[in-house]
Amino acid sequence: MFLVGLTGGIASGKSAVSSMLRELGCPIIDADVVARKVVEPHTPAYSRIVYHFGHEVLLENGQIDRQKLGQIIFAHEEKRRLLNSITHPEIHKAMLKEIIFYFLRGYLFDLKHFVAKAEMGVIFKRKSVTLHSDPATQLQRLMQRDNLTQEQAEQRVAAQMPLNEKRGLANHVIENSGSREETHRQVLQLHTKLEDSMDFLLVRVIAVAATAGLSGMLLYAAKLLLS
């Protein structure tokens, strides 16, 4: 098993590509899904968000109002950094648990679907995939998806690492400005390339051998106890 980082700017098509890869048998650890879980009521991150941002960022049912919180952090960089300092450690811990879960189930590789620059620069230097779309397409998708004005959409795009910079850091690039069929063709090519990859082969062999050895020891111990 080895990890592959899947990244891209907001509204670049990460969810669509993740779905395509999931259909091909790749387990997906979606940072957006994890991020929602770690800020649910009664969690440590939730309590800190309410403390720093106030009850005005809550819905009537007590859940975080993501739209209102987004308006705040995308307008104030220091507040965005504060939110990241609260949520990112919790997200990383939750994702690590999922990685261990998939490893124990014996998956060949999994894709961490994420957007944080630090993760791409440090964790996924060997295997990272970036989705790229032209700025006009990205902006239009974002406006339609989140019902934003052009000014609001531009503000959110500007708050992220430019796609061209992400593209320069990636090992693989999927162009996602065209049709779904065109994107799907590139995803199939990527999946084949990952399956044929010899990267981390030695690490995987050692891990499998260690796991097999541990299983053998446990089986032997069980036999002794039952004899």
N, C-alpha and C positions, 0 to 999 in steps of 0.2 A: 504494500500500500504506500502511495506517496500522495502528497497534497498538491493541488493545482489551484492557484488563485485566479478567480474570475472577477475582473473589475471593469469599470467604465463609468462615465459621468452619469449624472441624474438623467433619467429618461433615455438612456442609450440602448436599452433593450436587454438588460441583464436578466430580468424575469423570464422573458420569452426564450432566451438562449438556455437558461437554466432548465426550463421545462423540456426543451428538446434533448438536453443531455440526460435529464432524469428518465426520459423515455428510452434512452439507450442503455440504461442500467447504472448510471453514475449517481451515487448518493450526493445530495446537495446540502451543504450547511449554509443556510441563507442568513447573513448577518442582519438583514432587515427584519426577518421573523424573530431572530434571537433578541434584537434590540427592543422589540415590542414586549417580549416576555420579561426581560430584566427590569422593566419600568412598570410592571403591573402593581396594583395596590398591595401594600404591606411588604414590598421588597426594599432592601437597603437603598437602591438607586432612586426608587419612587420617593422615599422619605427625604432624601437629600435634594431632589428636584423641587419638591414642595417647599422645603426650607429656604432654598435660594431664590426660587422664582415666584413663590406665593401661590395661594389657592386660586388665583385668577387663571392659572393654566390648567385647571381641572374642569372636566365636564360634570354635569349634574349627577352622573352615576359614580363619580369619584375617579374615573379613568383620566389619564393624561390627555389633554386636548392637543393632539399632535400638530394640528393646523395653527393654533394660537402660539404654541411653543416655537414652531417653525418660523413664524413671523418675527418673533423676538430674536431668535439666534441668527437668522439670516440678515437682520438689520444691525446687529451689534456683534462684532468679531469676538470681543472679550467674553460675551455671554455664550457664544458658540464654543469657545475654548473651555469655558467652565462646564458646560453640559458634556462635552467630550471627556473631560477629566472624571466626571461622575459615571458615565455609561460605559466607556471603553473597557475599563478593567473588568466590569461585570460581564460584558459581551465576550471578552477573551476567555474568561473562566468557563462560561457556558459553552462556547465553541470547542474548547479543549475537551470537555466532557463528551461532546458529540463525536469528536475525532477518535477518542479512545473507544467509544461504542462501536464505530464503524470498523476500527482496526481489529477489535475482538471478533467481529463478525466476518472478517477475512476479505474485505473489499480490496480490489486492486488499487484504485485511487479514488479520492473524493475531491470535489470542487468546493472550495470555500468562496461563497458569493459575498463579496464585501466591497467597500468603497474607501476605506481608510488608507491614506498615503503611506503611513508608517508600516502597515502590514505588508503592503506590496513591496516596499523597499527593503524590508528586513526578512520577513518570513518566506517570501516567494521569489527569491532571486533566481532560483533554478527553473521554476515552472510558473509562469504567469500568462494569463490571456486577457487581452483588453478588447472591449467592444468599442468600435469607432464609428461615429456618424457625423455627417457634416453639421455645422452649427445651426443652420436654418431648420434642418429636420429635427434636431434635438430640441430646439426651442419650441417648435410647433407641437411636438409630442408632449412636452411638459405642460404647455398651456392647455391642451385638450385633456390630458390625464388628470391634472390637479385643479382644473378650472381657474387658472391664474391669468392675470393680465400680462402683457408682454414685459412690463417693467418688473413685476414680481418674478417672472420666470428668469429674466436676465440676471436679477439679483441672486437667485439661487444657483444658477450656472456659474456666475462669477465667484461665488464663495467656495467653489471646488477647484481641485487641481485641474489645469487645462488638459483636455483630451490628448492633445499632441504630446504633452509631457508624459502622460501615462503610456501612450503608444510607444514612446522611446524606451521605456523601462520594460516593456513586455517581451516575452519570448514568442508569442503568437498574437496576431491581430485578426479580428473578425470585422469586416466592413459591414455595418448594419444600417446603411442609408437606403438600400434598395428594397426589393420584395422579400417576403417571408421565405419564399422558395430559394432565393439566392442565399439568404442567411443560413437556411437549413443545409444547403449543400456544403457551405464552409464548416458548419458544425460537424457534419459527417466526416469531413476530411480531418478535422482536428481530433475527433474521437479515434479515428484509425491511427493517427500519428501518436497519440498518447498510449494506445494499446500496444503499439510496436516499440515504444520507447524502452531503451535499456537503462535509462537514468535510475539511480538508486537501487540497481539490481543487487549489489553486494549487501546493502543495508537490508533489503527485503529478504534475501537469503538468510542472513544472520538472524533477523527477527523471526522468520518461520522456524528456523532450527531451534532457537531459544524457546519459542512457544511449544514446539513439538517435544523438546526435552522436558519442559515443565509439565506438560500433559503426561508424559511417560512416568515422571517421578510421582505425580499425584496418583496415577493408576497403580503403580507399584505399592505406594503407601496404603492405598485402599485395600489391595489384595492382602497385605500383611495384617491389616486391622480386622479383616473379615475371616482370615484363616484360623 
